[in-house]
Amino acid sequence: MLNIALNEERLNTDNNRGRQDKILGALFFVVVVTLISSVLYSAISWMWDDQRLPLSKIVLQGKLEYVKADDVQAAFSRIDHIGTFMSQDI
């Protein structure tokens, strides 16, 4: 009789430990996913921030066969906002 009671108590303790392990594992997983998401969000927002890595000049190289240098300069001067290095479609 005492042996059966001890076995039941041991089973309950093992079940509680198993439940606690699963809860701790799920909590750890949520923390890791949250940290990865926050790092990814901050990196992407840093890359697209207009105050970071601004383009200060545009260099056009090559032989100008169909346009003049003044036409290119005028076209570039009409651009309001050049943007950042990461936002350019090159």
NUKE-506048 format. One record per atom (N, C-alpha, C, O): x, y, z. Coordinates in steps of 0.001 Angstrom, whole numbers, padded with zeros to 6 digits, always signed. Layout:
N
XYZ...
REM end
This chain:
90
+000817-001187+000000+000000+000000+000000+000869+001262+000000+000628+002204-000756+001872+001254+000860+002788+002383+000930+003564+002511-000370+003849+003618-000829+003902+001377-000955+004643+001360-002221+003808+001975-003344+004343+002712-004172+002530+001689-003385+001644+002245-004412+001528+003760-004239+001542+004493-005229+001418+004231-003020+001313+005669-002755+002592+006385-003166+002535+007475-003735+003751+005782-002882+005023+006386-003271+005174+006419-004784+005683+007394-005337+004734+005354-005461+004805+005327-006929+003912+006404-007542+004308+007065-008502+002716+006582-006998+001816+007622-007507+002407+009011-007283+002300+009885-008144+003033+009210-006114+003650+010507-005832+004816+010758-006782+005012+011878-007255+005587+009711-007055+006714+009841-007975+006221+010140-009394+006833+010941-010099+005132+009511-009817+004560+009781-011139+004061+011219-011229+004268+011885-012243+003406+011702-010172+002935+013089-010171+004102+014062-010242+004027+015071-010943+005178+013768-009524+006362+014625-009548+006991+014617-010934+007389+015667-011439+007086+013434-011559+007644+013339-012912+006777+014083-013920+007301+014740-014819+005453+013987-013778+004549+014704-014681+004705+016212-014526+004701+016947-015513+004843+016671-013280+005030+018108-013050+006346+018585-013634+006412+019666-014218+007404+017779-013479+008693+018157-014061+008613+018195-015579+009174+019094-016207+007928+017236-016171+007766+017223-017628+006998+018434-018118+007335+019024-019144+005968+018798-017381+005189+019982-017724+006032+021250-017584+005983+022136-018437+006798+021326-016509+007659+022489-016295+008724+022589-017384+009029+023683-017859+009290+021448-017780+010290+021458-018854+009691+021958-020163+010324+022728-020886+008475+021524-020465+007819+021974-021696+007513+023469-021646+007674+024175-022642+007073+023943-020489+006771+025370-020351+008045+026193-020475+008051+027228-021141+009131+025742-019836+010402+026456-019949+010928+026433-021383+011474+027429-021858+010769+025314-022070+011194+025229-023470+010404+026170-024361+010969+026836-025228+009100+026223-024145+008259+027127-024943+008591+028583-024640+008624+029414-025548+008836+028894-023380+009206+030257-023003+010548+030648-023622+010701+031764-024117+011513+029742-023595+012811+030002-024218+012653+030232-025720+013283+031131-026277+011821+029431-026374+011576+029585-027809+010968+030954-028114+011371+031616-029070+010008+031372-027310+009369+032678-027516+010381+033804-027325+010376+034775-028081+011245+033683-026324+012265+034709-026086+013230+034783-027260+013574+035878-027705+013672+033635-027770+014607+033619-028902+013958+034218-030147+014589+035015-030841+012728+033858-030440+012035+034400-031614+011834+035908-031464+011974+036650-032437+011508+036362-030265+011338+037797-030025+012649+038547-030217+012663+039616-030827+013744+038006-029710+015046+038657-029878+015462+038717-031343+015946+039749-031808+015281+037629-032067+015637+037616-033490+014778+038618-034258+015282+039332-035125+013497+038674-033947+012603+039617-034628+012990+041059-034339+012974+041896-035241+013336+041358-033100+013696+042736-032766+015014+043139-033413+015157+044280-033852+015975+042231-033479+017247+042540-034149+017018+042743-035640+017585+043660-036233+016204+041908-036243+015900+042043-037665+015179+043361-037947+015507+044051-038912+014207+043713-037119+013478+044974-037297+014405+046175-037153+014340+047111-037950+015270+046152-036138+016165+047297-035941+017187+047404-037065+017550+048514-037456+017660+046275-037594+018615+046329-038710+017958+046876-039970+018555+047690-040675+016748+046444-040258+016053+046923-041460+015693+048399-041318+015838+049165-042271+015226+048804-040140+014892+050221-039964+016148+051085-040007+016088+052226-040463+017279+050568-039544+018536+051318-039629+018957+051480-041087+019425+052548-041482+018793+050427-041889+019204+050500-043292+018355+051480-044088+018868+052136-044995+017072+051595-043772+016185+052462-044548+016032+053855-043952+015268+054665-044478+016744+054151-042863+016681+055476-042247+017390+056484-043143+018523+056256-043567+016718+057605-043430+017287+058615-044326+018493+059324-043730+019304+059888-044464+018617+059302-042426+019744+059977-041786+021002+059107-041743+022081+059602-041420+020876+057844-042059+022021+056927-042053+022489+056708-043484+021675+056585-044398+023761+056661-043669+024374+056385-044970+023807+057238-046099+023449+056690-047142+023710+058547-045938+023160+059353-047034+024140+059418-048200+025356+059395-048015+023588+059498-049392+024430+059664-050574+024782+061139-050701+023901+061998-050729+026055+061418-050775+026478+062813-050881+026728+063220-052324+026664+064401-052664+027012+062235-053171+027221+062580-054580+026958+061352-055442+027001+060216-054972+026686+061613-056714+026488+060558-057702+027585+060715-058742+027800+061798-059285+028269+059616-059007+029351+059637-059992+028881+058860-061214+028498+057694-061113+028916+059516-062364+028540+058885-063621+029808+058745-064456+030462+059733-064790+030138+057510-064783+031353+057261-065553+030987+056646-066891+029952+055995-067037+031835+056862-067836+031628+056263-069145+031618+057309-070236+031679+058513-069990+031540+056806-071439+031538+057684-072600+030106+058159-072851+029185+057349-072956+029931+059459-072946+028613+060031-073195+028436+060203-074702+028910+061178-075284+027748+059244-075326+027574+059277-076777+026303+060007-077192+026291+060707-078205+025234+059846-076417+023932+060349-076845+023464+061566-076057+022484+062207-076436+024143+061889-074980+023777+063054-074168+025030+063867-073870+026159+063401-074020+024787+065088-073446+025898+065950-073047+026020+065927-071521+025076+065570-070815+027171+066307-071038+027398+066345-069588+026452+067333-068916+026011+067099-067791+026137+068430-069592+025211+069420-069022+023799+068852-068876+023098+069170-067916+023377+068001-069839+022050+067375-069746+021974+066432-068540+020973+066397-067825+023038+065679-068334+023075+064765-067186+023063+065566-065893+022343+065228-064954+023853+066619-065845+023905+067473-064649+022529+068081-064369+022108+068148-063214+021837+068518-065400+020507+069104-065215+019509+068056-064727+018665+068350-063881+019602+066840-065253+018696+065774-064818+018938+065415-063352+017989+065208-062596+020200+065342-062956+020510+065046-061554+020097+066186-060632+019710+065942-059490+020172+067400-061098+019812+068531-060239+018305+068608-060002+017867+069222-059029+017508+067994-060878+016053+067987-060700+015588+066967-059667+014436+067008-059235+016467+066055-059266+016096+065051-058267+016048+065728-056904+017033+066318-056459+014887+065638-056239+014728+066294-054940+015536+065606-053849+016279+066251-053110+015383+064299-053759+015996+063561-052660+016705+062339-053231+016076+061479-053847+017998+062271-053026+018760+061140-053560+018492+059883-052746+018372+058796-053310+018398+060016-051445+018135+058873-050581+019406+058332-049957+020426+059017-049882+019322+057097-049514+020463+056459-048874+021045+055413-049796+020476+055091-050838+022176+054895-049399+022827+053856-050188+021934+052627-050320+021882+052011-051385+021234+052267-049251+020404+051064-049258+019110+051247-050048+018537+050262-050514+018639+052471-050209+017359+052683-050885+017505+052870-052391+016497+053024-053081+018702+052863-052910+018914+053053-054344+018707+051751-055104+019071+050678-054624+018135+051848-056263+017925+050697-057142+018983+050766-058233+018785+051382-059280+020097+050125-057963+021228+050210-058889+021392+048890-059605+022291+048745-060433
REM end
